[in-house]
Amino acid sequence: MDNLEKSKSTPPAVADVLIIGAGPAGLTAALYAARAGRKVTVLEQLGPGGQAATTWRVDNYPGVPQVNGADLMARLHDQVRGFGVHFVSGQALGLEPGELHTVRTTEGFLSAHAVIIATGATPRRLGIPGELELRGRGVSYCATCDGAFFKGQPLAVIGGGNTALEEAEFLLRFASKIYLVHRRTEFRADRCVQGILQHPQVEVVTPYTPREIHGSETVSGLLVEERGGQACRELDVKGVFIFVGLTPQTEAFREVLTLDPAGYIVTTTDFATSVPGVFAAGDCRVNYSKQIVVAAGEGAVAAVVAERYLEKKHVK
């Protein structure tokens, strides 16, 4: 049986470890749990890789310089499949703790002795007029996914962190001009990526806040307001790319687990949640840095701690 066939085989009625999410944290957790000889099931809502798979270039993953995010996640996914991990498509809707934990999904119920939540986070929305109406018609949260649709067009990139500046650099392959809109005068991105601020095709628009995205069928402009309400400006753009942070995908666990005010799962230093036998790793958890290498490391540790938990329960 080849790796693909093993990954598509019927999952166990009760898994030793059920991992919710197939991003860097979830896949790494699956790798470590499977190598420990455990029956592992991974519940994945979309394709493997999570947000990491939408990153056009990763140049800070140790030992793998300048790799495409989708390629990096594909390698990890193939590696995990080689250990016989079972993948199930669906979305987690709720968690019912017990001697056996049960996860309610869009496709039915899954049970396991231990659960690792690695659902990650999704791009945060601005919540301004025109954003929802024009999503997919000029409003985007993924430069890799949509950049090629805007060859020779002026674009706006909103945000001041690493993601915003890195995605703006990618969009320079296509855009005639990029307006980089940030509500502060200083950018919080690492210095190594701030070189784009000096690019001749980039106009820095600070300190301005987006107020409304204009357009009927597609985006035709972006209204921004100077901090303090001193002035407004209309940017003539055909696309608006938004990178203003993340929202944790933890709504399914809100009634069961302890979350912080922003919705991130609160854990101990060994990634245990408020429910025994349920662990969390990666971007869905309260942590300091949302990076691929951090998520992968947390997934590995969560799997090791989950293994100790199973051993104490004498789960063979």
LUMSETI-246165 format. One line per 4 residues: number of its first residue (from 1); for each residue x negated, y, z of N, C-alpha, C. Coordinates in pm, whole numbers. Atoms other than C-alpha are relative to their C-alpha. Last residue first. Layout:
<atoms>
NUM) X/Y/Z/X/Y/Z/X/Y/Z ~ ...;
</atoms>
This chain:
<atoms>
316) 101/74/76/178/116/2448/24/13/-151 ~ -56/24/133/366/375/2649/-109/-62/-84 ~ 22/138/39/236/336/3003/74/-35/-131 ~ -133/62/6/387/668/3111/-7/-147/-38;
312) -53/-3/-137/41/782/3219/138/-62/7 ~ 73/99/-79/-94/668/2882/52/-6/144 ~ -52/134/36/176/862/2702/-68/-110/80 ~ -136/9/-54/81/1182/2888/59/-138/-28;
308) 15/22/-145/-286/1128/2811/136/-15/67 ~ 47/138/-17/-197/1093/2443/-19/-33/147 ~ -117/86/16/6/1415/2457/-38/-147/17 ~ -76/-9/-125/-300/1592/2596/125/-87/-7;
304) 79/68/-103/-511/1469/2303/76/0/133 ~ -10/144/24/-240/1567/2054/-76/-80/106 ~ -136/42/-36/-209/1915/2205/17/-150/-19 ~ -7/10/-145/-587/1954/2187/138/-48/45;
300) 85/110/-45/-596/1874/1816/11/-20/150 ~ -66/126/36/-300/2098/1738/-78/-121/47 ~ -107/21/-97/-462/2383/1931/75/-129/-30 ~ 59/38/-128/-777/2349/1725/105/-29/105;
296) 51/137/14/-582/2349/1400/-60/-48/132 ~ -114/91/5/-386/2657/1506/-46/-145/-8 ~ -57/4/-135/-704/2841/1604/116/-99/5 ~ 91/80/-82/-875/2751/1275/51/-11/143;
292) -8/140/37/-575/2873/1077/-86/-86/91 ~ 96/36/102/-558/3203/1266/11/-150/-29 ~ -73/79/99/-288/3370/1475/-93/-27/-119 ~ 36/-22/140/-498/3489/1769/76/-95/-92;
288) 66/-128/27/-424/3542/2135/-15/28/-149 ~ 147/10/6/-170/3275/2213/-58/131/-49 ~ 67/-120/-48/195/3238/2311/-151/-24/-6 ~ 36/-3/-141/307/2943/2101/-61/135/38;
284) -127/-8/-73/489/2937/1766/-23/18/150 ~ -56/-134/1/163/3026/1588/132/13/75 ~ -2/-85/118/-17/2707/1682/76/129/18 ~ 130/-40/53/60/2443/1941/19/91/-120;
280) -9/-96/110/346/2332/2164/-140/43/-41 ~ 117/-86/12/397/2036/2397/20/95/-118 ~ -18/-87/116/699/1840/2518/-114/102/1 ~ 4/80/122/635/1545/2748/23/78/-127;
276) 103/105/3/746/1731/3057/8/-83/-127 ~ -62/133/-1/969/2032/2969/-110/-106/-6 ~ -75/12/-125/837/2381/3060/72/-134/13 ~ -110/-95/-14/582/2348/2782/67/-20/134;
272) -125/58/-48/245/2173/2798/105/110/13 ~ -103/-2/105/-30/2327/2581/129/-71/39 ~ 13/124/76/-318/2236/2816/119/-21/-94 ~ 127/-1/74/-355/2597/2935/-22/-130/-78;
268) 114/-1/-89/14/2595/3028/-127/1/-85 ~ 60/128/-35/275/2687/2774/-105/19/109 ~ 96/-14/-109/518/2967/2693/-51/-139/37 ~ -9/103/-104/685/2932/2355/-110/20/103;
264) 107/99/7/702/3257/2157/10/-97/118 ~ -45/128/53/1038/3433/2136/-106/-105/-15 ~ 7/-3/146/921/3794/2170/43/-132/-64 ~ -99/-93/58/1042/3814/2530/-1/6/-152;
260) 28/-136/-44/845/3498/2621/98/95/-66 ~ 58/-84/105/1000/3156/2583/-34/136/58 ~ 29/-136/-43/1070/2885/2840/-71/74/-112 ~ 136/-34/-40/1212/2577/2673/-10/144/49;
256) 64/110/-72/1565/2431/2657/-137/40/56 ~ -80/40/-116/1813/2694/2541/-70/-102/88 ~ -23/-112/-92/1565/2870/2311/74/-42/126 ~ 42/45/-132/1444/2549/2146/29/104/110;
252) -60/130/-32/1616/2577/1809/-30/-45/142 ~ -141/-17/-37/1532/2949/1796/64/-132/42 ~ -27/72/-124/1159/2878/1802/146/5/42 ~ -113/85/36/1033/2983/1460/35/-91/118;
248) 14/144/-28/811/3265/1583/127/-77/-34 ~ -108/36/-92/848/3602/1404/-9/-150/26 ~ -67/129/9/531/3735/1244/112/-13/102 ~ -4/88/-115/360/4063/1170/86/-123/-23;
244) -5/-77/-125/396/4362/942/12/-91/123 ~ 84/81/-89/300/4222/602/-13/73/134 ~ -12/-33/-142/557/4345/348/-81/-97/85 ~ 51/118/-69/497/4356/-27/-17/34/148;
240) 35/-33/-137/711/4611/-212/-38/-129/71 ~ 1/111/-95/731/4591/-590/-43/49/137 ~ -88/104/52/810/4824/-878/5/-122/91 ~ 56/136/3/667/5137/-720/105/-97/-53;
236) -49/62/123/724/5512/-754/-66/-137/-16 ~ 106/67/75/666/5618/-395/61/-72/-119 ~ -49/109/82/914/5873/-260/-116/-57/-81 ~ 64/12/130/781/6090/22/57/-121/-72;
232) -31/127/66/931/6222/340/-64/0/-138 ~ -20/0/145/797/6495/566/36/-140/-47 ~ 40/-127/59/758/6602/928/27/7/-150 ~ -108/-52/83/960/6318/1077/-33/130/-71;
228) -51/-123/-58/707/6268/1356/110/62/-83 ~ -22/13/-144/515/6011/1156/37/136/59 ~ 118/-29/-78/555/6079/785/33/-8/149 ~ -10/-121/-83/854/5912/626/-127/17/82;
224) 78/8/-124/846/5664/339/8/134/71 ~ -2/-125/-75/1099/5606/61/-75/-20/131 ~ 5/18/-145/1007/5318/-169/-5/138/65 ~ 72/-97/-80/1091/5298/-538/6/-31/148;
220) 40/-116/81/1242/5113/-831/-76/104/81 ~ 56/-112/-74/1288/4763/-691/-42/112/-96 ~ 136/24/-48/1507/4538/-904/-49/125/73 ~ 29/140/31/1876/4508/-993/-139/-40/51;
216) -129/66/18/1975/4830/-818/-22/-149/-27 ~ -13/83/119/1667/4992/-670/138/-60/-8 ~ -98/-38/100/1540/5178/-366/-1/-95/-120 ~ 47/53/128/1367/5049/-56/110/25/-102;
212) -101/58/89/1437/5267/247/-65/-47/-129 ~ -137/-29/-44/1258/5405/553/107/-64/-88 ~ -101/26/104/897/5287/533/140/23/56 ~ -85/116/-30/680/5455/801/100/-21/-112;
208) -135/-1/56/393/5690/718/72/-132/34 ~ -83/97/-73/68/5770/899/146/13/-46 ~ -9/5/-146/-84/5708/654/9/142/55 ~ -112/-87/-38/-50/5641/279/22/-16/150;
204) -39/23/-139/-382/5500/155/106/103/39 ~ -27/-127/-68/-404/5506/-224/54/-31/139 ~ -77/4/-125/-571/5201/-377/16/141/55 ~ -140/27/33/-681/5180/-740/90/-5/123;
200) -60/-110/79/-1014/5355/-670/147/-22/-36 ~ -16/41/140/-1098/5104/-391/71/111/-79 ~ 77/-90/86/-1210/5278/-71/17/-33/-148 ~ -53/-134/-21/-945/5119/153/-69/103/-89;
196) -103/-26/100/-1042/4784/1/57/141/13 ~ 60/-59/120/-1360/4792/208/102/35/-106 ~ -45/-137/19/-1148/4734/517/-65/70/-120 ~ -102/-4/106/-1181/4356/496/45/142/-30;
192) 47/68/121/-1511/4321/686/103/1/-112 ~ 79/-89/84/-1405/4583/937/-39/-64/-133 ~ 144/13/-22/-1136/4358/1077/-76/88/-99 ~ 65/111/69/-782/4491/1037/-149/-3/32;
188) 47/95/-100/-640/4726/1300/-68/-121/-63 ~ -38/137/31/-614/5014/1055/-59/-95/104 ~ 109/97/0/-626/5370/1183/54/-139/-28 ~ 110/-55/80/-389/5653/1094/-117/-96/-10;
184) 106/-62/-79/-85/5457/1210/-109/57/-92 ~ -60/-99/-90/242/5379/1033/-102/70/88 ~ 20/42/-139/67/5207/743/49/112/92 ~ -79/-79/-94/142/5216/371/-17/-56/141;
180) 13/74/-125/-117/5096/121/61/84/112 ~ -17/-92/-111/-3/5228/-217/-3/-84/128 ~ -59/48/-124/-144/4997/-481/4/114/101 ~ 33/-82/-116/-206/5088/-844/67/-59/123;
176) 66/-117/56/-201/4916/-1181/-45/93/111 ~ -63/-132/-10/-126/4591/-1001/-80/109/-71 ~ -116/-21/86/-234/4246/-1120/46/146/-4 ~ 18/75/124/-572/4144/-982/107/36/-102;
172) 75/-84/93/-538/4424/-727/-29/-72/-131 ~ -93/-65/93/-269/4206/-567/-71/93/-98 ~ -44/96/100/-538/3984/-412/88/68/-106 ~ 116/30/84/-699/4279/-237/38/-99/-110;
168) 15/-112/92/-357/4388/-112/-118/-23/-95 ~ -99/20/107/-310/4040/33/-4/114/-100 ~ 43/114/82/-635/4073/227/97/-25/-114 ~ 114/-43/82/-543/4422/348/-50/-113/-89;
164) -39/-104/95/-196/4324/466/-115/37/-92 ~ -83/57/105/-310/3997/623/35/104/-105 ~ 78/79/95/-595/4157/814/82/-50/-116 ~ 84/107/-53/-374/4416/977/-77/-73/-108;
160) 133/-48/-30/-236/4754/873/-95/-104/55 ~ 65/68/-111/95/4683/706/-142/51/19 ~ -31/-60/-130/305/4766/401/-65/-81/110 ~ 30/102/-100/177/4702/49/17/67/136;
156) 22/-46/-136/337/4915/-222/-28/-121/87 ~ -57/75/-110/303/4827/-589/-27/71/132 ~ 40/-58/-129/244/5001/-922/74/-72/114 ~ -102/-78/-70/287/4769/-1222/-55/59/129;
152) -5/-137/50/33/4645/-1477/99/89/70 ~ 116/-43/78/106/4280/-1401/20/142/-53 ~ 9/-147/0/381/4253/-1141/-124/50/-74 ~ -118/-57/66/508/3895/-1171/-13/151/-22;
148) 14/8/146/159/3761/-1098/119/56/-76 ~ 84/-104/58/181/3885/-740/-5/2/-152 ~ -71/-92/89/480/3672/-645/-87/102/-72 ~ -120/52/67/367/3359/-463/47/90/-113;
144) 37/115/82/12/3460/-381/119/-51/-79 ~ 68/-47/120/127/3802/-262/-36/-114/-93 ~ 106/93/39/378/3654/-19/-63/46/-131 ~ 81/18/-120/629/3862/178/-119/-92/-30;
140) 67/127/-20/814/3999/-123/-79/1/130 ~ 42/6/-140/1059/4270/-223/-56/-138/27 ~ 95/-108/-19/1072/4315/-599/-50/11/142 ~ -15/-85/119/1372/4107/-688/-88/124/12;
136) 10/85/118/1311/3819/-449/18/75/-130 ~ 96/108/-23/1437/4031/-162/2/-96/-118 ~ 95/12/111/1620/4327/-312/-108/-105/25 ~ -68/0/128/1934/4321/-97/-94/-27/-117;
132) -70/127/18/1747/4219/216/62/-9/-139 ~ 93/112/-17/1499/4504/196/67/-133/-28 ~ 57/46/125/1730/4765/46/-90/-121/13 ~ -89/17/115/1805/4943/371/-76/-40/-126;
128) -40/-127/58/1544/4883/643/93/-24/-118 ~ -135/-34/-43/1499/4585/874/48/134/-53 ~ -3/-139/-42/1123/4571/833/136/39/55 ~ -63/-95/92/1113/4194/824/-5/141/57;
124) -101/-88/-61/869/3975/1011/54/97/-104 ~ 21/-144/9/687/3706/817/116/80/58 ~ -27/-51/135/748/3353/947/-18/151/-3 ~ -70/-128/2/606/3174/1249/17/45/-144;
120) 61/-118/58/474/2831/1334/87/124/9 ~ -87/-57/102/692/2526/1393/-51/130/-59 ~ 98/-79/76/424/2335/1579/72/67/-117 ~ -66/-102/82/628/2167/1851/-107/87/-64;
116) 88/-115/16/462/1850/1980/69/97/-96 ~ -29/-92/110/705/1590/2113/-102/113/0 ~ 61/-131/-15/636/1285/2328/27/83/-125 ~ 45/-8/-139/825/959/2381/-62/136/30;
112) 142/25/-24/1007/1007/2054/-28/10/149 ~ 35/20/-140/1353/1024/1900/-147/-33/15 ~ 129/66/-11/1477/1169/1570/-35/-9/148 ~ 69/-8/-128/1839/1260/1494/-133/-78/-5;
108) -30/103/-98/2013/1342/1167/-79/20/128 ~ -16/130/65/1925/1523/843/35/-111/99 ~ -98/-14/107/1966/1885/954/30/-134/-67 ~ 47/-63/122/1781/1791/1270/114/12/-100;
104) -109/-6/97/1860/1709/1632/-48/77/-121 ~ -5/-124/77/1548/1620/1824/111/-11/-103 ~ -73/9/126/1574/1352/2092/4/138/-65 ~ -44/-130/51/1324/1312/2375/66/-19/-136;
100) 36/-14/141/1313/968/2533/53/134/-47 ~ 105/102/-3/1312/971/2911/-55/-20/-141 ~ -38/118/-76/1505/1289/2850/-116/-96/12 ~ 105/68/-79/1496/1620/2670/57/-120/74;
96) -67/58/-115/1756/1709/2401/-103/-80/79 ~ 79/98/-73/1600/1945/2148/78/-46/122 ~ -9/1/-144/1786/2142/1885/-81/-112/61 ~ -113/-82/-43/1823/2234/1519/13/6/152;
92) -40/27/-138/1495/2107/1376/110/98/41 ~ 22/-111/-93/1486/2141/998/48/-39/139 ~ -115/-50/-74/1449/1855/754/-41/112/94 ~ -40/-135/38/1210/1642/553/124/41/79;
88) -145/-10/17/1056/1340/727/35/144/-32 ~ -51/-135/20/689/1248/703/149/-4/-28 ~ -129/-5/69/552/925/850/47/145/-8 ~ -98/-86/-66/182/918/938/127/6/-85;
84) -132/61/-11/0/619/790/104/82/74 ~ -11/70/-128/-355/731/858/141/-51/25 ~ 85/117/2/-420/822/494/3/-80/129 ~ -76/111/60/-123/1055/505/-81/-129/0;
80) -97/48/-99/-318/1276/746/79/-119/-55 ~ 75/68/-105/-613/1311/508/95/-62/103 ~ 43/129/53/-382/1391/219/-75/-81/105 ~ -119/84/15/-215/1664/424/-36/-139/-52;
76) -36/45/-134/-551/1807/527/121/-93/-5 ~ 102/94/-46/-667/1824/167/36/-58/136 ~ -22/124/76/-339/1983/60/-101/-107/41 ~ -109/74/-64/-374/2238/341/31/-130/-73;
72) 45/44/-131/-715/2351/215/107/-84/69 ~ 93/111/20/-593/2363/-145/-47/-56/134 ~ -78/117/43/-290/2575/-52/-90/-122/-18 ~ -76/54/-112/-509/2815/144/79/-125/-36;
68) -140/-36/14/-756/2863/-143/80/-68/112 ~ -87/103/54/-1110/2814/-18/141/56/-12 ~ -80/-47/113/-1370/3082/31/79/-111/-68 ~ -5/-141/39/-1614/2905/261/86/24/-123;
64) -72/3/128/-1529/2562/405/14/144/-48 ~ 50/102/90/-1773/2492/689/67/-9/-135 ~ 138/49/-15/-1579/2685/948/-35/-111/-99 ~ -18/134/-55/-1259/2844/811/-137/-67/5;
60) 49/7/-138/-1332/3216/774/32/-134/66 ~ 146/-1/-2/-1312/3260/396/-56/-3/142 ~ 40/16/-140/-951/3166/329/-152/-4/1 ~ 140/28/-27/-820/3296/-3/-24/-7/150;
56) 74/22/125/-476/3299/-164/-147/-29/24 ~ 115/-92/-5/-284/3244/158/-92/-26/-120 ~ -31/-115/85/55/3081/89/-114/101/-4 ~ -4/42/140/-53/2738/216/32/115/-95;
52) 138/13/49/-153/2888/550/-3/-34/-148 ~ 45/-129/51/207/3000/606/-141/-8/-58 ~ -53/-118/-65/314/2637/640/-49/129/-64 ~ 93/-111/3/80/2373/500/48/126/68;
48) 105/-5/-101/312/2091/407/-88/124/-16 ~ 117/80/34/621/2162/197/-105/12/109 ~ 34/-27/139/939/2288/361/-117/-89/-38 ~ -114/-68/59/1115/2185/681/-22/28/-148;
44) 42/-119/75/863/1925/792/119/62/-71 ~ -118/-63/60/931/1669/1064/-44/129/-67 ~ 6/-145/17/618/1466/1129/127/47/-68 ~ -93/-53/99/644/1114/1269/-14/151/-3;
40) -19/-145/11/358/941/1447/99/33/-112 ~ -101/-12/105/325/587/1576/42/146/-6 ~ -140/-25/-33/7/610/1780/89/0/-123 ~ -79/121/14/-327/444/1713/147/16/30;
36) -5/65/-131/-543/725/1847/87/-125/-2 ~ 130/63/-20/-624/815/1487/-9/-67/137 ~ 4/123/81/-253/876/1439/-132/-73/18 ~ -89/100/-61/-240/1123/1729/-4/-132/-76;
32) 59/48/-125/-546/1311/1605/87/-107/66 ~ 125/70/29/-422/1342/1247/-58/-62/128 ~ -35/131/57/-69/1429/1352/-124/-83/-27 ~ -54/81/-109/-198/1708/1576/35/-140/-49;
28) 116/41/-80/-405/1836/1286/44/-84/118 ~ 75/102/73/-100/1832/1060/-122/-47/78 ~ -74/125/6/115/2014/1314/-76/-111/-69 ~ -12/57/-135/-138/2285/1396/67/-137/-5;
24) 131/45/-51/-239/2352/1034/8/-66/137 ~ 106/-96/27/123/2360/915/-132/-50/55 ~ 110/59/77/350/2058/906/-97/106/-48 ~ 79/-98/73/608/2138/1174/-119/-63/-68;
20) -93/-85/75/782/1936/1442/-81/111/-65 ~ 57/-133/20/555/1656/1556/94/79/-88 ~ -73/-70/105/712/1343/1701/-55/142/-7 ~ 14/-145/5/471/1126/1899/79/54/-120;
16) 78/-35/-119/527/768/2008/-10/151/10 ~ 141/-28/21/803/744/1754/-70/17/134 ~ 51/-86/-108/1133/574/1822/-149/19/-23 ~ -122/-43/-68/1326/426/1529/-34/92/116;
12) -44/86/-110/995/419/1341/126/54/65 ~ 61/-34/-129/975/613/1014/51/-92/109 ~ -99/-34/-101/1069/432/691/-65/31/133 ~ -67/114/-59/787/443/438/92/44/113;
8) -142/0/32/715/762/247/76/-116/63 ~ -60/-122/-53/375/834/407/150/3/-25 ~ -6/7/-146/267/473/356/70/122/57 ~ -105/94/-38/362/487/-12/13/-9/152;
4) -128/-62/26/155/803/-59/114/-91/41 ~ -31/-101/-102/-147/651/114/138/62/-21 ~ 85/-119/3/-152/338/-99/52/102/100 ~ -85/-120/0/0/0/0/-88/125/0;
</atoms>
